[in-house]
């Protein structure tokens, strides 16, 4: 129950830029009905952009969240469990681990 409250707080504290970014990239969240900007967690946003987004999508994510915040979310997510780590494609996991260790540390 506590996590749900925290998630709701995080959603309500979203910047308009993040909400717009999610709305502009709805195709990444094809499985979920609109409006998505209020229900997509930061972890899911990062996961979907890193796995399925284009280079422009990635640049946009870095613009709205910042590379350090994206790296923090990425490392926290893959550190939670092997299952979470398995949500990332093997090459994606390797590439962004190297990239974030070099440029976001």
N, C-alpha and C positions, 0 to 999 in steps of 0.2 A: 504494500500500500504506500509506503514511504517513497519508493522509487517513482510511482505514478505521480505523486505530488511534485517531486523534484522535476520530472519530465514536463509536467504542465507549466511549472514556473519557467523552465528553460524555454519552452515554446512561446510563452507570453513575453519573454525578454528578448526575443529574436529581433535583430535589427531589420529595418525595412529592406536593406540590401540583400540580406540572407533570404528573406521571404521572396523577394523578386527573383533571386538566383534560382531558388527551388521552382518557382512558378515558370520561369523561362526554360527549365530543364525537366519538364514533366515527363518526357519520354523515358527518362531514367527510372521513373517510378510507375511504370506501366501497369503494375499489378494492383495499385491502390487507387481508389476513387478520389477525384478532386474534391475540395481544395487540399492540396498536399502540404502547403507551407506550414500548416499548423500541426501536422502530425508526424513529419519526418524528423527523426532524431539526428543530432550532429554526427553520431557514429554511423548511421545509415547513409547520410548524405556523403560523408567522406568515402565510405566503402563503395557506394555506387559510382561516384565520380572517378575514383582511382581504378576501379575494375572496368567500367564501361564508358567512361567519358572520353571526349577528345582532348587534344592538347589545349584547345581554346577553353573547354570546360574546366580543365585543371588550372589554367591561368586565372579564370574567373573565380574559382574556389579560393585560390591563394589571395586574390584581391579582397574578397569579402570576409574571409576568416583569418588570413595570414598564414604563412608557411609554418611558423612555429606552432600555431594552434592546430593546424591540420596534422602536423607530425605528432603532437601530443595526443590527439584523438586516435590516430593510427596506432601508436605504440600502446596506448591504454587498451584499445580494442583487441589487438593481437595478444596482449599479455594476460587477458582475462581467462582464456581457455583455448585448448586446441581446436575446439569447434569454431570459435570466433576466428581464430587464425586461419582455419580452413575456408572461411568465407571469401578469402582473397585468392585469386589465381596465383599459382606458384611463381610465375615470372613477375607479376605485379608486386607480390610480397617482397621478393628479392630486390627488385628495382627501387621501390620506395623505401625499403629499409636502408639501402645504400645512399640514396639521395638525401633522405632526412638526416641520417647520421653525419653526412658531409655538410649540408647547407642549413640545417635547422638546429644544430647543437649550440 
